[in-house]
């Protein structure tokens, strides 16, 4: 290439780049950009796990067979937390193309004394270490019951203290703590959000459960989405009177996309017909998420 042709080519590059940028901008989708992944919460098979008729490996295999992206590891029925056992789970997940994206522990944040708070911080550290060995980047915890005679403000301060100390530790591992809206102090969206916000840590968020708010389920769920770091999807939500009604998943997924949340939406099945109903529900969730993210 001679000097004159080279200079002509170089001069044209900025124009070509601008045209490409304009083309990309004008072709950008008008609908909310969804980057969602489908998951299965191991708690859905709690009866079988407790009875030892199913293993966590079985759940990983099923999630893979059904085309899901990940499994939320509810750890309540782990046989042990040895390096050998956890490495085996992680190996199974890797071979199945499944991400163990969340680790659910029975941590209760709201504790009125230093000794009780220290115990829960210790529990957080234990399960953060387990999550780290599983390759999980999220641990979910609970607000806990409000002690008799305590005010909600007192309970909130106690919970935040434990969450702060827990998040300080989890952050060193690159793991987020998500407080779930699930009874007690964190029964509704407002105090659940308050715990996450007052923790004032980039490693604290909300494990938003669509079916747990006792009333006004859609509005409560939407309120939590800006703070959500993981999501549980239920088959039912509560209406304004507290009555359980069938959840409108397409509507809820659209709300999730508009909120800017990106990450896992995991089915948490709470009825007693898991073997019969969970496969179909997972197929529905996967299909809706694929359409939403297309």
KOLTINU-539805 format. One line per 10 residues: number of its first residue (from 1); their letters; for each residue x, y, z of N, C-alpha, C. Coordinates in steps of 0.001 Angstrom, whole numbers, plus 524288, in hexadecimal, padded with zeros to 5 digits. Each point is the difference from the previous one (the first is absolute). Example, Ala and Ser with C-alpha at 12.3 -4.5 7.8 and 13.67 -1.06 7.14 Angstrom:
1> as> 83386:7E9C6:81E78:7FC86:804A6:80000:80384:804B0:80000 ~ 7FEA2:8041A:7FD30:80334:804A6:8003C:7FCFE:80442:802DA;
***
This chain:
1> xxxxxxxxxx> 8035A:7FB4B:80000:7FCA6:804B5:80000:80378:804E0:80000 ~ 7FF05:803A5:7FC38:80339:804AC:7FFDB:7FE4F:803DF:8042F ~ 8032E:80418:800C3:7FF17:803B4:80445:7FAC2:802C6:7FF6A ~ 7FE9A:8018A:7FB2C:7FB1D:802DE:7FF2F:7FB47:7FC92:80159 ~ 8000B:7FB00:7FE63:7FBA0:7FC85:8011C:7FF91:7FEEB:805D8 ~ 80496:7FF6F:802A0:7FFF8:7FF18:805A7:7FD7C:80487:802E1 ~ 8016A:804D9:7FE93:7FDCA:80492:80295:7FA28:80062:7FF14 ~ 7FE43:7FE95:7FB58:7FA64:80020:7FEC6:7FD03:7FC0C:80351 ~ 80253:7FB5F:8009A:7FD7F:7FBDF:80322:7FF9B:80199:805B6 ~ 80449:80229:8021F:8000C:8019D:80583:7FC0C:80455:800F4;
11> xxxxxxxxxx> 7FF7D:80387:7FC5A:7FC55:80454:8009F:7FA65:7FE23:80023 ~ 7FF04:7FBA7:7FD66:7FAA0:7FDF5:7FFC4:7FE69:7FD0A:804DD ~ 803CF:7FE3E:80328:7FECA:7FCB0:80481:7FC5F:80293:803ED ~ 800E3:804D3:801BE:7FC69:8025F:803C9:7FA6A:8004B:7FE03 ~ 7FF6D:8011F:7FAE6:7FAC6:80049:7FDC8:7FD5B:7FAB1:80039 ~ 802E4:7FBE1:7FE96:7FDCB:7FAB4:80020:7FE84:7FE78:80588 ~ 80364:8016A:803C0:7FED7:7FEB8:80578:7FB18:802C5:801D0 ~ 7FF6A:804E8:7FE7C:7FB5D:802FB:80181:7FB11:7FDA2:7FDBC ~ 8004B:7FE78:7FB0B:7FB7A:7FDA3:7FD7B:7FE74:7FAE8:802A6 ~ 803EB:7FCD1:80179:7FED3:7FB17:802B8:7FD76:80111:8053C;
21> xxxxxxxxxx> 80208:803DB:802DA:7FDCE:80159:80519:7FA63:801D0:7FF77 ~ 7FEF7:80335:7FBD5:7FAB0:801D6:7FF2C:7FC60:7FB82:7FEA2 ~ 8020D:7FC47:7FCFB:7FCDF:7FB75:7FE7A:7FE86:7FCC8:804BE ~ 803D7:7FF27:80383:7FEF5:7FD08:804C1:7FC03:802CA:8035C ~ 80096:80534:80078:7FC6D:80304:80351:7FA6E:7FFBE:7FDFB ~ 7FF6A:80081:7FACA:7FAB4:80008:7FDE1:7FD7D:7FAAD:80007 ~ 8033E:7FBCF:8004B:7FDD2:7FAC2:80006:7FF43:7FDD6:80580 ~ 80150:8031F:80400:7FF80:7FE34:80562:7FA4C:7FED1:80142 ~ 7FF09:7FBC2:802FA:7FA9B:7FE8A:80132:7FD5B:80407:80375 ~ 7FAEC:800DC:7FF12:7FD14:803BE:8031F:7FE04:7FD9B:8050D;
31> xxxxxxxxxx> 7FF7A:7FABC:80020:7FE1C:7FD7C:804BA:8045B:7FFB0:8040C ~ 7FEC5:7FF1F:80510:80404:7FF94:80406:803D6:7FB9D:7FECD ~ 80509:80105:800B7:803F3:7FC03:7FF10:8002A:7FC5A:804B5 ~ 7FEBC:7FB12:7FF1D:7FFEC:7FC30:80444:804B1:7FC69:7FF90 ~ 802CA:7FF72:80433:8044F:7FC50:80046:7FED3:7FC62:8049B ~ 7FC3A:7FC93:7FF2B:7FE27:7FCA1:80433:801A8:7FA5B:7FF0E ~ 800A4:7FD28:80432:80156:7FA73:7FFB6:7FC1E:7FCE6:8034E ~ 7FED4:7FB53:7FE33:7FC28:7FCBA:802B6:802A8:7FC78:803F9 ~ 7FD93:7FF8C:8048D:80236:7FCC8:80422:7FBE4:7FCC5:802D1 ~ 801DB:7FC56:8030C:7FCA4:7FCB8:80341:80208:80034:80590;
41> xxxxxxxxxx> 7FC99:8014B:803A4:80179:80033:80584:7FF7F:7FA87:80243 ~ 80435:7FE04:80253:8000C:7FAA4:801FF:7FBBE:7FF0F:8040F ~ 7FE4C:8041D:8029B:7FBD5:7FF93:803E2:7FB0E:7FDA9:7FDA3 ~ 7FF59:80076:7FAF1:7FB6E:7FDCF:7FD62:7FF82:7FA23:800FA ~ 8046A:7FD6C:800FB:8000C:7FA5D:80100:80160:7FED9:805B7 ~ 7FE3D:80372:8037B:80153:7FF8A:8058E:7FE57:7FACC:80265 ~ 7FB59:7FE0F:7FE90:7FE15:7FB1E:8024D:80388:7FB75:7FE84 ~ 80173:7FFB3:7FB15:80364:7FBC8:7FE2A:80584:80089:8022D ~ 801F0:804CB:80067:80539:800C9:8023A:80020:7FE73:805C1 ~ 7FBFB:80180:802E0:7FFC5:7FEAB:80591:7FF83:7FA20:800D1;
51> xxxxxxxxxx> 7FD20:7FD6E:7FC81:7FF3D:7FA57:8006E:8048F:7FCF2:7FDAA ~ 803AB:802C3:7FD95:80491:7FDA0:7FD7D:7FE89:7FC70:7FB6E ~ 7FB84:80121:7FD94:7FE83:7FD25:7FB42:801E5:802D8:7FB27 ~ 80247:80489:800C5:80253:8030C:7FBC1:804DB:802A3:80219 ~ 803E2:800A2:7FCA5:804CC:802B0:80176:8004D:80540:7FD2B ~ 8039A:8033B:801BA:800D1:804F7:7FD54:8021F:7FF19:7FA7F ~ 802FE:7FBD3:7FF5C:801D6:7FEA9:7FABD:7FB68:7FED3:7FC5F ~ 7FC02:7FD61:8021A:7FB56:7FEE4:7FCD8:7FD7B:80509:7FE17 ~ 7FFB9:803E3:80367:7FD94:804FC:7FE8C:80332:802BB:7FBC4 ~ 80524:7FFD6:80082:8035F:8025A:7FC07:7FF22:7FD63:7FAB2;
61> xxxxxxxxxx> 7FFB7:7FADC:80005:7FF1E:7FD25:7FB1C:7FAB3:8015E:7FD9D ~ 7FC05:80067:80345:7FAD0:80155:7FDFB:7FFF9:8057A:7FDAB ~ 80255:803AF:802BF:80035:8055C:7FE01:802BD:8002A:7FAB9 ~ 8041D:7FCF5:7FF6F:802D4:7FFCB:7FB12:7FCAB:7FD8C:7FBB3 ~ 7FD72:7FBB3:80140:7FCAF:7FD59:7FC2D:7FB8D:8037F:7FE20 ~ 7FE24:8036C:8036A:7FB9F:8036F:7FEA8:801C0:80514:7FD70 ~ 80505:8008E:7FF24:801F3:8049A:7FD42:8006F:804E5:80340 ~ 8002E:7FF6D:8052E:8008B:8048C:8036A:805AE:801B5:80047 ~ 800DA:804A4:80223:80542:80229:80057:802A5:7FF0F:8053E ~ 7FCEA:7FF68:8042E:80280:7FF99:80518:7FC8A:7FDAC:8042A;
71> xxxxxxxxxx> 80260:7FF02:80487:7FD43:7FDEA:8048C:80162:8034C:804C5 ~ 7FBF1:80168:802E6:80086:802A9:8050D:8006F:7FBBF:8041A ~ 8048D:7FF9D:80274:80116:7FBAF:80391:7FE1D:8012E:80590 ~ 7FB38:7FE75:80127:7FE0D:80053:8055C:802F2:7FBE6:80332 ~ 80336:801C0:803AC:803DD:7FC7B:8025C:7FDF6:7FCE8:804B3 ~ 7FAFB:80097:80147:7FDF6:7FDD9:804E2:800F4:7FA1A:80090 ~ 80039:7FD38:7FBA0:80065:7FA4E:80035:8053B:7FDFD:7FDF8 ~ 803F1:80369:7FFE6:80536:7FE23:7FE87:801B5:7FBB7:803D2 ~ 801F6:7FB96:7FE19:801DF:7FBF2:8038D:804D7:801AA:8030B ~ 8033F:8034F:7FDA6:80480:80250:802AF:80202:80481:7FCAF;
81> xxxxxxxxxx> 803D8:802B9:80200:8023F:8045F:7FD11:805DD:7FF32:7FF3D ~ 80188:7FB1D:7FF8E:80580:7FECD:7FF32:801BF:801D0:7FA9A ~ 80514:800D8:7FF73:80221:80183:7FAF0:7FEAB:7FBEF:7FBDE ~ 80034:7FB13:80172:7FEF2:7FBC7:7FC41:7FA65:8004D:7FDFC ~ 7FC49:800B9:80385:7FA81:80031:7FE65:7FEE9:804BF:7FC9C ~ 801D6:8048E:801AA:7FEF5:804C9:7FD15:802AE:7FFEF:7FAAD ~ 804C0:7FDCA:7FFD5:802B3:7FF9C:7FAFD:7FD09:7FC65:7FC48 ~ 7FD9B:7FBE3:8022A:7FCEC:7FC74:7FCC8:7FB3C:802B2:7FDA3 ~ 7FD5D:80336:80329:7FB84:802F1:7FE00:801A5:803CB:7FBB7 ~ 8044B:8029F:800F0:801DE:803CE:7FC27:80193:7FD42:7FAF1;
91> xxxxxxxxxx> 8025E:7FB87:8006D:80187:7FCFB:7FB5D:7FB33:7FE38:7FCF5 ~ 7FC0A:7FE19:802D0:7FB2B:7FE5C:7FD6A:7FD84:80488:7FD18 ~ 7FFCA:80490:8028D:7FDB2:80497:7FD94:8030B:8019C:7FB21 ~ 80527:7FFEB:8004E:8032F:8018B:7FB87:7FF12:7FC5F:7FB67 ~ 7FFA8:7FAFA:80107:7FF3F:7FC31:7FBCB:7FA7E:80041:7FDB7 ~ 7FC59:801FF:8030F:7FA9E:80080:7FE26:7FEDF:80558:7FDA5 ~ 803DB:80385:8000C:7FF25:8053C:7FDF9:7FC63:8033B:80362 ~ 8001A:7FEFF:80517:7FC95:802A0:803C4:80335:80373:803A2 ~ 7FE0D:804B0:800FC:8027E:80381:803C0:7FD3E:7FF8F:80540 ~ 80305:7FF18:80418:7FDD6:7FFFE:8054E:80039:805A7:801E3;
101> xxxxxxxxxx> 7FBF8:802E3:7FEB2:80055:805B3:80047:7FEA0:8024E:8054E ~ 7FD52:7FD0C:80350:7FE36:8021A:804FE:8006A:7FBBD:80426 ~ 80145:80191:804BC:8004F:7FC65:80468:7FC70:8020C:80449 ~ 7FBFA:7FCFD:80165:7FC2C:801C5:803D0:800FD:7FDB6:8055E ~ 800BD:8035B:803E6:80124:7FE42:80551:7FBCE:801F6:803C6 ~ 7FF8E:7FD65:80474:7FC14:80179:803F1:80203:80432:803B3 ~ 802B9:803C5:7FE06:801F2:8044B:80330:7FB71:80397:80163 ~ 7FF94:8017C:80505:7FBEB:80389:801E8:802B0:804FB:801F6 ~ 7FF7B:80431:7FD11:80305:804B8:80116:7FE8C:802AA:80521 ~ 7FB01:8001E:8013C:7FE20:80319:80474:80128:7FD38:80529;
111> xxxxxxxxxx> 803F2:801E2:802D3:80198:7FDB6:804FE:80110:8045A:803EF ~ 7FDBE:7FFAA:804B5:80038:8046F:803A3:804FC:8008E:80336 ~ 8034C:7FC09:8003E:804BD:8005C:80335:804D6:7FF29:7FCAB ~ 80462:801E3:8020A:804E9:7FF6F:7FD1D:8015B:7FA44:7FF2B ~ 7FF08:7FCD5:803F1:80150:7FA72:7FF96:7FCDF:7FD65:7FB9A ~ 7FAEE:8013A:7FFBE:7FCBB:7FDC2:7FBEC:80170:8022C:7FA9F ~ 80155:804FA:7FFDD:801B3:80255:7FB13:80513:7FD80:7FE1C ~ 8039E:7FF31:80395:804FE:7FD83:7FE9F:7FF13:7FA96:7FDAF ~ 7FC3A:7FD26:80231:7FEE0:7FAB8:7FE1E:7FE02:80021:7FA5E ~ 7FCA9:803D1:7FEC2:7FDF2:8005B:7FAB5:8042A:801E6:7FC2A;
121> xxxxxxxxxx> 80358:80377:801B7:8045F:8019F:7FCAC:80375:7FB47:7FEDB ~ 800D6:7FCC6:803F9:80310:7FB3C:7FF30:7FD6A:7FC61:7FC13 ~ 7FACF:7FFA8:8004A:7FD20:7FCB7:7FC46:8007A:80233:7FA72 ~ 7FFAB:80525:7FF7B:800AF:80267:7FAD3:8055A:7FEA4:7FDCD ~ 80408:80090:8033C:8054C:7FEDB:7FE28:8007F:7FA4E:7FE4A ~ 7FD9C:7FC7A:802F9:80034:7FA76:7FE9D:7FDA1:7FF17:7FA9F ~ 7FB5B:8022F:7FF16:7FD4F:7FEEE:7FB1B:80239:80325:7FB7A ~ 80269:80470:80116:802D8:802CB:7FBEB:80499:7FCB5:7FE2B ~ 802B2:7FD8F:803AE:8045F:7FC97:7FE90:7FE19:7FB4C:7FCD8 ~ 7FB7A:7FDDF:80175:7FDBF:7FBB1:7FD03:7FEA6:801D3:7FA7A;
131> xxxxxxxxxx> 7FD81:80489:7FFA6:7FE99:80220:7FADE:804D9:800D2:7FCA7 ~ 8041D:801D9:8026B:804DF:800EB:7FD32:80211:7FAE9:7FDAC ~ 7FFAD:7FBD8:80301:801EC:7FAEA:7FE1B:7FC5F:7FDA2:7FBE3 ~ 7FB01:80184:8001C:7FC57:7FE23:7FC0A:80051:8032F:7FAF4 ~ 80279:80490:8004E:80026:80375:7FB7E:7FB4A:8038C:7FFAE ~ 7FD3C:800A4:80463:7FB5A:8034F:80027:80185:8058E:80176 ~ 7FD73:803D2:7FD8B:80140:8057D:80116:7FBE3:802AE:8035B ~ 7FC65:7FCF0:8023E:7FBBC:80253:80300:7FE70:7FC65:8047A ~ 7FEE3:80254:80488:7FDFD:7FD21:8048C:7FB28:802DE:801E4 ~ 7FBB3:7FD1E:800C0:7FB3D:80285:801E3:7FF34:7FEE0:805CB;
141> xxxxxxxxxx> 7FE0E:803F6:802AB:7FF25:7FFB9:805A7:7FA8B:8021F:80126 ~ 7FE64:7FFA5:804F0:7FAC1:801B5:8018E:80048:80444:80424 ~ 7FBEE:80339:80027:7FFC6:80425:803E5:7FF95:7FDE3:80584 ~ 7FCEC:7FBCB:800A5:7FF4A:7FDA6:80526:7FB63:8024F:802EB ~ 7FE64:7FD52:80417:7FB88:801B5:80321:80166:804CD:80346 ~ 7FC2D:80365:800C2:800BD:80481:80377:7FF51:7FE19:805A3 ~ 80400:8008C:8034C:7FF99:7FE24:80560:7FB6A:80273:802E1 ~ 7FDA2:7FD1A:80377:7FB93:801E5:8030E:8017C:804E8:80300 ~ 7FCCB:803F8:7FF91:800E6:804E7:802C1:8034C:803E5:7FD10 ~ 80251:7FE6C:7FB9A:80351:8038B:7FCF7:7FCC8:802DF:7FBE7;
151> xxxxxxxxxx> 801A5:804AA:7FEAC:7FD74:802EA:7FBCB:8026F:7FE77:7FACB ~ 7FD5A:8015E:7FBD5:80226:7FEC9:7FAD5:80514:802F8:7FF0D ~ 80058:804CC:801EB:804CB:8030A:7FF51:80497:7FD73:802C9 ~ 7FF0D:7FE02:804B1:8041C:7FD46:802D6:801AE:7FB18:7FD06 ~ 7FC1B:7FD0B:7FE3B:8011A:7FB2E:7FD30:8030D:8011B:7FB01 ~ 7FE96:8043E:7FD5A:802A6:80171:7FB30:805BC:80150:80109 ~ 800F8:802DD:8042D:80566:8016E:80156:80341:7FB1F:80123 ~ 7FDBA:7FC3D:802C6:802D4:7FB25:8012B:80130:7FCFA:7FB01 ~ 7FC25:7FFB2:7FC94:800B8:7FD1B:7FB1E:80424:8028E:7FC90 ~ 7FFE2:80527:7FFC5:803CF:802D1:7FCCF:80581:7FF27:80212;
161> xxxxxxxxxx> 80094:7FFE6:8051A:80526:7FF1D:80253:80241:7FAC5:7FE38 ~ 7FCD3:7FBEF:80025:801D0:7FAD0:7FE56:80107:7FFF0:7FA1F ~ 7FC7B:80266:7FCFF:800A9:80025:7FA51:804FD:802F1:7FE82 ~ 80122:8044A:802AB:804B5:80303:7FED6:804DC:7FCB8:800D8 ~ 8003C:7FD64:80467:80495:7FCCC:8012C:80068:7FB6C:7FC3A ~ 7FB85:7FDD7:7FE9B:8000D:7FBAF:7FC4A:801BC:801BB:7FA99 ~ 7FDF8:80472:7FE30:80166:801F5:7FAD9:805BE:8019C:7FFB5 ~ 80207:801F9:80459:8058C:80161:80023:8034E:7FB2E:7FEE0 ~ 7FE5C:7FB88:8022F:802EB:7FB29:7FF13:7FEE5:7FDCD:7FA8E ~ 7FB0F:7FFC5:7FE7C:7FEAD:7FDAE:7FAF1:8027C:80304:7FB80;
171> xxxxxxxxxx> 80087:8051D:800B3:80261:80329:7FBEC:805A1:7FE8E:7FEE4 ~ 802BA:7FE15:803F6:8056F:7FE60:7FF26:80045:7FB3A:7FC72 ~ 7FBA6:7FD33:7FF69:7FFC0:7FB5F:7FCA2:7FD3A:80132:7FAD7 ~ 7FE2B:804E2:7FF5B:7FD07:80153:7FB58:7FA89:7FDB4:8000D ~ 7FDC5:7FF57:804A8:7FAE0:7FD8A:80099:7FC2A:803E0:8025F ~ 7FB59:8004A:7FDB7:7FBED:80390:801C5:7FC54:7FD4A:803D1 ~ 7FE4B:802DA:80400:7FBF9:7FE26:80395:7FAC7:8025E:7FE66 ~ 7FC10:7FCAC:7FF61:7FACC:801E7:7FEB6:7FC26:7FE7C:8043B ~ 7FD83:803E2:80279:7FC22:7FEE9:80408:7FABE:7FF0A:7FD65 ~ 7FD78:7FBB5:8016F:7FB1D:7FE7C:7FD7A:7FB3D:80200:80301;
181> xxxxxxxxxx> 7FC0B:80180:7FD0F:7FAF6:8017C:80251:7FD25:7FAEF:80173 ~ 80070:7FE7A:804E4:7FDE2:7FAE7:8018B:7FEB4:7FFE1:805CF ~ 7FBF7:802CC:80188:7FE1D:7FFC7:8055C:80342:8032D:803D5 ~ 7FDEA:8008D:804C0:802C9:802D1:80411:8010E:8059D:7FE7C ~ 804AC:801D5:80127:80178:80559:7FED3:7FFA0:80126:7FA28 ~ 8016C:7FC3C:7FCCA:80017:800E0:7FA57:7FB45:7FD9D:7FD43 ~ 7FB75:80055:8027C:7FB37:7FDCF:7FDB0:7FE38:80328:7FB45 ~ 800E6:8050B:80011:7FE35:8036B:7FBC9:804A4:802D0:7FD81 ~ 7FEE4:802B1:7FBB8:80431:80261:7FCF3:802DF:80451:802F6 ~ 7FD22:8034B:802C8:80263:804A7:8024F:80485:7FEC2:803BB;
191> xxxxxxxxxx> 7FF2C:7FCC7:8040F:80467:7FEE2:8037C:8043C:7FCB4:7FD68 ~ 7FE86:7FCB7:7FC38:803E4:7FCE9:7FD34:803B4:80395:7FD09 ~ 7FDC2:803CF:7FD4E:8032D:803D7:7FD35:80348:8032D:803CD ~ 7FDA8:8016D:80474:802CD:80332:803DC:804E1:7FD34:801F6 ~ 7FFA4:7FAEA:800D4:8049B:7FD0F:801C0:80455:80076:7FBF4 ~ 7FEA0:7FF17:7FB0C:803F2:80039:7FBDA:8024D:80575:7FF77 ~ 7FCAB:80408:80014:801DA:80557:7FF3F:80361:801D7:8048A ~ 7FE3A:7FEE2:804CF:802D6:801EE:8048F:80516:7FD0D:800F8 ~ 80094:7FB80:7FD89:804FE:7FD3A:8005D:80445:80312:7FD47 ~ 7FE79:8031B:7FC1A:80399:8038E:7FD48:804D3:7FD26:7FE07;
201> xxxxxxxxxx> 7FF06:7FBC4:7FD23:8044B:7FCEF:7FDD3:7FE9E:7FE53:7FA72 ~ 803CE:80014:7FC75:7FEF8:7FE0A:7FAB7:7FF26:7FA21:7FFE9 ~ 800E5:7FD6F:80475:7FF72:7FA53:80066:7FAF8:7FE78:802CC ~ 7FC58:803A6:8007B:7FAF8:7FEF3:80282:7FB95:80135:7FC44 ~ 7FC08:7FC95:7FFF3:7FB80:800D2:7FCA5:7FB48:7FD16:80205 ~ 7FC43:7FF0F:7FC92:7FB1C:7FD71:80169:7FF3D:7FB20:7FCAC ~ 7FED4:7FBAF:80292:7FE4F:7FB49:7FD44:7FA10:8006C:7FF8E ~ 7FE2C:80235:7FBA9:7FA78:80153:7FF6B:7FCC6:7FB2D:7FEBE ~ 7FC65:7FEA8:80391:7FC8C:7FB83:7FF42:7FA96:801F9:7FE92 ~ 7FE22:7FE7B:7FB68:7FB19:8021E:7FDFE:7FB31:7FE26:802F5;
211> xxxxxxxxxx> 8005C:7FB88:80299:7FB5F:7FDC9:8027D:7FF8B:800D5:805D0 ~ 803FD:8024E:80278:80000:80066:805AC:7FD2A:804B0:80257 ~ 7FFCC:8048A:7FD66:7FD32:80462:80270:7FA5F:7FE80:80152 ~ 7FE2E:8013C:804B8:7FAD1:7FE3A:801BA:7FB72:802B0:7FD4B ~ 800E9:80497:7FDA8:7FBF1:802DF:7FD1A:8028F:80318:7FB9E ~ 7FCCA:8016D:7FC1C:801D8:8035C:7FBC1:8050E:7FDF2:7FD97 ~ 7FFF1:7FB05:7FE99:804B7:7FD5D:7FE47:802C0:80286:7FB68 ~ 7FD11:8019B:7FC00:80280:80257:7FB6D:802C2:80512:80165 ~ 7FD5B:8035D:802EB:8024E:8050B:8016C:804AD:7FF4D:8039A ~ 7FF8F:7FC66:803BA:8044F:7FF03:80399:804C9:7FDDE:7FD1D;
221> xxxxxxxxxx> 7FF07:7FC65:7FC6A:80444:7FDBA:7FCF1:802AD:80431:7FCB7 ~ 7FCF1:8033E:7FD61:8023A:80427:7FCC1:80339:803CC:8034A ~ 7FE4D:800F8:804BE:802CC:80395:80372:80586:7FE05:80135 ~ 80096:7FAD7:80049:8050E:7FDBF:80168:803D0:7FF93:7FB75 ~ 7FE0B:80037:7FB39:80340:7FEDE:7FB76:804CE:8037F:7FF66 ~ 7FFBD:8051B:80129:804BC:8032B:7FF77:80475:7FE46:803A1 ~ 7FEB6:7FCF5:803FE:803F1:7FE43:803C4:80119:7FA20:7FF83 ~ 7FD71:7FD7E:7FC37:80057:7FA4D:7FF89:80559:7FE40:7FE13 ~ 80213:7FC0F:8029F:804DC:7FD88:7FE54:7FF0E:7FA49:7FE98 ~ 7FB56:7FE11:80116:7FE3E:7FAD0:7FE51:7FA0F:7FFFF:80073;
231> xxxxxxxxxx> 7FD7B:7FC98:7FCEA:7FA46:7FFEF:7FFED:7FDEF:7FA75:8007A ~ 7FC04:7FF56:80359:7FD00:7FB27:8005E:7FAAC:800E2:7FD85 ~ 7FE84:7FC75:7FC9C:7FAF2:8004C:7FD58:7FC61:7FBD8:80231 ~ 7FB64:801A2:801AA:7FC15:7FC5F:801FD:7FB81:7FF92:7FC15 ~ 7FCE1:7FBEF:800A5:7FB87:7FF36:7FC80:7FB52:80344:801A7 ~ 8002F:8022B:804C3:7FBB3:80333:801F4:8021B:80506:8026E ~ 7FCB7:80409:7FFEA:80112:804D6:802DC:7FB29:80145:80332 ~ 80093:80379:803D5:7FB8A:8019B:8033F:7FDA5:80502:7FDD3 ~ 7FAD2:8002A:7FFD7:7FD64:804BC:7FE24:7FF9A:803F9:8046E ~ 7FD0B:80438:7FF12:7FFAA:8043D:803E2:7FD62:7FE4D:80514;
241> xxxxxxxxxx> 7FD3B:7FB95:7FFE2:7FD77:7FDFC:804B5:802F6:7FB77:8027C ~ 80471:7FEB5:7FDCE:80311:7FBB7:8021D:7FE7F:7FAAC:7FDDE ~ 7FCB0:7FFDE:7FC07:7FE6A:7FB0E:7FDA7:803F4:7FE5B:7FBDD ~ 80176:7FAF9:80007:803AC:7FE04:7FC1F:7FD57:7FF63:7FAB8 ~ 80259:8023D:7FBF3:7FDFD:7FF98:7FAAB:80477:7FE4F:7FC6F ~ 7FE9B:7FDDA:7FB79:803FC:7FE39:7FC55:8035C:80495:7FE37 ~ 8051D:7FF2D:80006:8039A:8042D:7FE74:80011:800A3:7FA18 ~ 80002:804D8:7FE4C:80061:8014C:7FA71:805CE:80094:7FEB4 ~ 80276:7FBBF:7FE7A:805A2:80010:7FF10:8019E:803B7:7FB98 ~ 7FD56:80011:7FB80:8019F:803BA:7FBF1:7FFF5:805AB:801F2;
251> xxxxxxxxxx> 7FBF8:80162:802EB:7FFAB:80548:8022D:80493:8010D:803B0 ~ 8012F:7FC34:80357:8042A:800C1:803CD:80556:80042:7FD5F ~ 800DE:7FCD7:7FC07:804FA:80021:7FD3B:800BB:8052C:7FD21 ~ 7FBC9:80224:7FDE7:8004F:8051F:7FD89:80177:8042C:80400 ~ 7FDB8:7FFA1:8049F:8014B:803A8:80438:805B8:7FF77:80194 ~ 801E7:7FB2F:80040:8057C:7FF0D:80154:8038D:80282:7FBF0 ~ 7FEC9:7FF29:7FB03:80336:80238:7FBCE:8001E:805ED:80049 ~ 7FB88:80272:80102:7FFB9:805B2:80052:80317:8021F:804A9 ~ 80085:7FCD5:80411:802C3:801C2:804B4:805E5:80050:7FF33 ~ 801F0:7FD56:7FBF2:8059E:7FFE5:7FF15:802C4:7FB6C:80287;
261> xxxxxxxxxx> 7FD0F:7FCB6:802C0:8026A:7FB5A:80263:8021A:7FC67:7FBC8 ~ 804A2:7FDF0:800E6:80253:7FC2C:7FC7F:80230:7FB8A:80356 ~ 7FE4E:7FB50:7FEDF:801E1:7FB9C:80315:7FC1C:7FB8F:80005 ~ 8003E:7FCD5:8041A:7FCD6:7FB49:8004B:7FA8A:80102:80223 ~ 7FC47:7FD47:7FDA1:7FAAB:7FFA3:801F8:7FF0F:7FA34:800F7 ~ 7FFAE:7FE7F:804EC:7FFB7:7FA7B:80153:7FA9B:7FE56:801D4 ~ 7FDFE:7FBCC:7FDC9:7FB0B:7FDD2:801CA:800A1:7FDC5:80576 ~ 7FCA6:801B7:8039F:7FFB5:7FD94:8052A:7FA78:7FDE2:8009E ~ 7FF92:7FAE9:7FF99:7FAED:7FD58:8001E:7FEA7:7FE9E:805A3 ~ 7FB30:8013E:801AF:7FEAD:7FF48:8057F:7FB84:7FC35:800F1;
271> xxxxxxxxxx> 7FDCA:7FDBB:7FBE5:7FBE4:7FC24:800C8:8026C:7FA9B:800E7 ~ 7FCBE:7FBF7:7FFF4:801EC:7FAC8:8015B:7FFF6:7FC3D:7FB5E ~ 80026:8021C:7FB3E:7FFF6:7FCA9:7FB5E:804A4:8014E:7FC7E ~ 8048C:8003F:80267:804A3:801B7:7FD25:8012B:7FC96:7FB47 ~ 7FFDD:7FAE8:800A5:8014E:7FC8C:7FB9F:7FC5F:800CC:7FB5C ~ 7FB06:80110:80116:7FC33:80090:7FBD0:8000D:8056F:7FD90 ~ 80105:80408:8031C:7FF2C:8054F:7FE22:804F3:80323:7FED1 ~ 8043E:7FEE5:802B7:804B1:8032F:7FF48:80228:7FFC1:7FA6F ~ 8003E:7FB6C:7FD6E:80220:7FFF9:7FAA1:7FD19:803B5:7FC54 ~ 7FADA:7FFF0:8001D:7FCFB:80371:7FC9A:800AE:805B4:80156;
281> xxxxxxxxxx> 8004D:80134:8050E:800C0:80568:801A6:8055E:80200:7FE56 ~ 803EE:7FCA5:8005D:80542:8018A:7FE47:8001C:80100:7FA21 ~ 7FD36:7FCBC:7FD06:7FFBF:800C7:7FA59:7FD5E:8052E:7FEB4 ~ 7FBDF:80142:802DD:7FD48:804F6:7FF21:8037F:8049F:8014D ~ 80296:7FFBC:80475:80373:80444:80198:8046D:800B9:7FC19 ~ 80272:7FBB4:7FE6C:80447:80044:7FC3F:7FE2C:8027C:7FAE0 ~ 7FB85:7FE5D:7FE1E:7FDF0:8020A:7FB15:7FEDD:805DB:8005C ~ 7FD92:8019F:80437:7FECC:80594:800B1:804F0:8034B:80050 ~ 803ED:7FE06:802AF:804D8:802ED:8008E:802D3:80057:7FABF ~ 7FFF3:7FBCF:7FD08:80266:80021:7FAC9:7FD59:8041F:7FC94;
291> xxxx> 7FACF:80021:80010:7FD28:803CF:7FCDF:80123:8058D:801DE ~ 80043:800A7:80521:800F1:80529:80232:8057E:801F4:7FEAA ~ 803B4:7FC6E:7FFC0:80569:8017D:7FF21:80186:8000B:7FA4A ~ 7FC67:7FE65:7FC8A:80141:7FFB5:7FA63:80069:80565:7FD9E;
***
